[in-house]
Amino acid sequence: MNSPHPATGAKRAKRSLCAAFVIAFSASVFAQNSGEIPEPKEPFIAAPAERARWEVIATPRSREQSGPDTTKPTGEGKAGSRYIKRRVVTRTGEIAREIQEWSDGGRSVLWMVGELLLVEPADSGPIQLINPRTTPFEKLRNRAEFEGFEWLHRANYRKPVPYKGRQAYLFEGKARRIAHTVSEEIVYQVKKKALVDVQTGLPILLDDGSVKHEFHFFPTPSAPLVLPPAVEARLREHEAAMNIIRVKKPARNF
């Protein structure tokens, strides 16, 4: 039996060493790539900058599943089916604006000025002024909170996932829902999901079990927001009324 030529054995050993190096290098690269995505840290949702602009597209689950071909035309849906299908939020310092596009074709505009919320209704009615701190509209005053993500906790975090060319943190949970019929109240649970951008910490998607909300962020606004004349007039009217109240308020005797 002929023994292998020393040079041949050396080549085989070299090939084996190279193969082992490639395998080890690939494993190392894989481990490094996996380690590039750290665990999410609190707060799990970052607040947008003082100057920022983004939109939120809402898709009800029923509409998404049935598809556009089976969606009823505007105005023929059931009562209560009207919803905000798109919100465009712009913040520039003390003033923020939210443009709301409704599923029935309506459009309304919200202005957040300091502590106050002013609403331009879709029907071109009078400007409504609300103090959000004393009403359910508190979260509308500061969209930086990104309402709907309060349930995000360490226990709800699942893993990093790719989403439309980005890496996102996946959170999953459950929500309690109540449905009322003529004769009974039905309590049930739905699954909810959130995706948070790994790099920015900003929301990408929120599916609360009823509606899917997808977030898109735009470049920083180059100019500050300016209040429309009607909104500015309503704000000045409110400030004047508050000044009168302060003047007429009697001093307290101690």
C-alpha positions in Angstrom: 0.0 0.0 0.0 1.5 3.3 -1.1 1.6 6.1 1.5 0.5 9.6 0.4 3.1 12.0 -0.9 4.1 14.4 1.8 3.2 17.4 -0.4 -0.3 16.0 -0.9 -0.8 15.5 2.8 0.3 19.0 3.5 -2.2 20.4 0.9 -5.0 18.4 2.5 -4.1 19.6 5.9 -4.0 23.2 4.6 -7.4 22.8 3.0 -8.8 21.4 6.2 -7.3 24.3 8.2 -8.8 26.8 5.7 -12.2 25.1 5.9 -12.1 25.2 9.7 -11.1 28.9 9.6 -14.0 29.7 7.3 -16.5 27.9 9.5 -15.1 29.5 12.6 -15.1 33.0 11.0 -18.7 32.5 9.7 -19.8 31.5 13.2 -18.0 34.6 14.7 -19.5 36.9 12.1 -23.0 35.4 12.8 -22.5 35.9 16.6 -21.3 39.5 16.1 -24.3 40.3 13.8 -26.6 38.8 16.4 -24.9 40.8 19.1 -25.4 44.0 17.1 -29.0 44.2 18.2 -29.0 44.9 22.0 -32.0 44.2 24.2 -34.5 47.1 24.3 -34.2 49.5 27.2 -36.9 51.6 29.0 -38.5 53.7 27.9 -39.3 51.4 25.0 -40.8 54.2 22.9 -38.7 57.4 22.3 -40.3 60.8 22.2 -40.0 62.7 19.0 -37.9 65.8 18.8 -39.3 69.2 19.5 -39.4 69.7 15.7 -40.8 66.6 14.0 -43.4 65.4 11.5 -45.0 62.0 11.1 -48.1 60.3 9.9 -50.2 57.4 11.2 -52.2 55.2 8.8 -55.0 53.3 10.4 -56.5 50.1 9.0 -59.3 48.4 10.8 -58.9 44.6 11.0 -62.2 43.9 9.3 -61.4 46.1 6.3 -57.9 44.7 6.0 -59.2 41.1 5.9 -62.1 41.7 3.6 -60.0 43.7 1.1 -60.9 46.8 -1.0 -63.3 44.9 -3.3 -65.7 44.1 -0.5 -65.5 47.4 1.4 -68.7 49.3 1.4 -68.7 52.8 -0.2 -68.5 55.8 1.9 -71.7 56.6 3.8 -73.0 53.0 3.6 -71.2 51.5 6.5 -72.9 50.7 9.8 -73.3 53.3 12.4 -70.2 53.8 14.4 -67.9 52.7 11.6 -66.5 56.2 11.0 -62.8 56.4 12.0 -59.7 58.4 11.5 -57.9 56.7 8.7 -54.8 59.0 8.6 -53.3 61.5 11.0 -50.4 63.8 10.1 -48.7 65.3 13.1 -46.3 68.3 13.0 -44.5 69.7 16.1 -42.5 72.9 16.1 -41.7 73.9 19.7 -44.8 75.1 21.6 -47.2 74.6 18.7 -48.3 71.2 17.3 -50.8 70.4 14.6 -52.7 67.2 13.8 -54.6 66.9 10.5 -57.2 64.1 10.7 -58.6 62.5 7.6 -61.8 60.5 8.3 -63.0 57.4 6.6 -66.1 59.2 5.4 -64.1 61.9 3.6 -64.2 64.4 6.4 -61.2 66.4 7.6 -60.5 68.1 10.9 -57.5 69.9 12.4 -56.3 69.9 16.0 -53.9 72.6 17.2 -52.0 72.1 20.4 -50.7 75.4 21.9 -49.0 75.0 25.2 -51.6 73.6 27.6 -54.5 74.1 25.2 -56.2 72.2 22.4 -58.0 74.0 19.7 -60.1 72.1 17.2 -61.1 73.1 13.7 -64.2 70.9 13.1 -64.8 69.1 9.8 -68.0 71.0 9.3 -66.3 74.4 9.3 -68.1 75.3 12.6 -66.7 77.5 15.3 -63.3 76.8 16.7 -63.5 74.6 19.9 -61.1 75.3 22.7 -60.4 72.5 25.2 -58.2 72.3 28.3 -57.0 68.7 27.9 -55.9 68.4 31.5 -59.5 68.3 32.6 -60.9 66.2 29.8 -60.4 62.8 28.1 -58.4 64.7 25.4 -55.3 65.0 27.5 -53.3 62.6 25.3 -54.2 64.6 22.2 -52.2 67.6 23.6 -48.9 65.7 23.5 -48.6 63.1 20.8 -45.0 62.6 22.0 -46.5 60.0 24.4 -47.6 57.9 21.4 -50.7 56.7 23.2 -51.5 53.0 22.9 -48.1 51.7 23.8 -48.5 51.9 27.6 -48.7 48.1 27.8 -45.1 47.7 26.5 -43.0 45.9 29.3 -40.0 43.7 29.4 -42.3 40.7 29.7 -44.0 41.6 26.5 -40.8 41.7 24.4 -40.2 38.8 22.1 -37.3 39.3 19.7 -35.8 41.6 17.0 -37.4 41.1 13.6 -36.8 42.5 10.1 -39.6 44.8 8.8 -39.5 46.6 5.5 -35.7 46.8 5.4 -35.4 47.8 9.1 -34.7 46.0 12.3 -37.5 46.2 14.8 -38.2 45.1 18.4 -41.3 42.9 18.5 -43.7 43.2 21.5 -46.8 41.0 21.8 -49.6 41.0 24.3 -53.3 40.6 24.8 -56.2 43.1 25.2 -59.5 42.7 26.9 -62.6 43.6 24.8 -66.3 43.8 25.6 -69.0 43.3 23.0 -72.7 44.1 23.8 -75.6 42.3 22.3 -79.3 42.8 22.9 -79.3 40.2 25.7 -75.8 39.8 27.0 -72.3 41.2 27.4 -69.5 39.2 25.8 -65.9 39.5 27.2 -63.1 38.2 25.0 -59.4 38.7 24.4 -57.6 39.8 21.3 -53.9 39.7 20.4 -52.0 42.9 20.1 -48.5 43.7 18.6 -46.1 46.5 18.4 -42.9 47.1 16.4 -40.3 49.7 17.6 -37.4 50.8 15.4 -34.2 49.5 16.8 -32.1 52.5 15.8 -34.4 55.4 16.7 -36.7 53.9 19.3 -39.7 55.4 17.4 -42.8 53.4 16.8 -43.2 51.5 13.5 -46.5 49.7 14.0 -49.2 49.2 16.6 -51.9 46.6 16.2 -54.2 46.9 19.2 -56.4 43.9 18.1 -59.0 46.1 16.4 -57.0 48.6 14.3 -53.5 48.4 12.8 -51.6 51.8 13.0 -48.5 52.2 10.9 -46.1 55.1 11.6 -44.1 57.0 9.0 -41.7 59.8 9.9 -40.7 62.7 7.6 -37.8 65.1 7.6 -37.6 67.7 10.3 -39.9 70.7 9.5 -37.9 73.6 8.2 -40.2 76.4 9.3 -42.3 76.9 12.5 -46.0 76.4 12.4 -48.2 79.5 12.2 -51.7 79.5 13.6 -54.5 80.3 11.1 -56.3 83.6 11.8 -59.5 82.0 13.1 -57.5 79.8 15.6 -55.3 82.7 16.6 -58.5 84.9 17.3 -60.1 82.1 19.4 -56.9 81.7 21.4 -56.7 85.5 22.1 -60.4 85.5 23.0 -59.7 82.8 25.6 -56.7 84.6 27.0 -58.7 87.8 27.3 -61.5 86.0 29.2 -59.0 84.4 31.5 -57.5 87.8 32.3 -60.9 89.2 33.1 -61.6 86.2 35.5 -58.3 86.8 37.2 -59.1 90.5 37.7 -62.6 89.9 39.0 -61.6 87.0 41.3 -61.8 88.4 44.9 -58.9 88.1 47.2 -59.1 85.3 49.7 -59.3 86.3 53.4 -57.2 84.2 55.7 
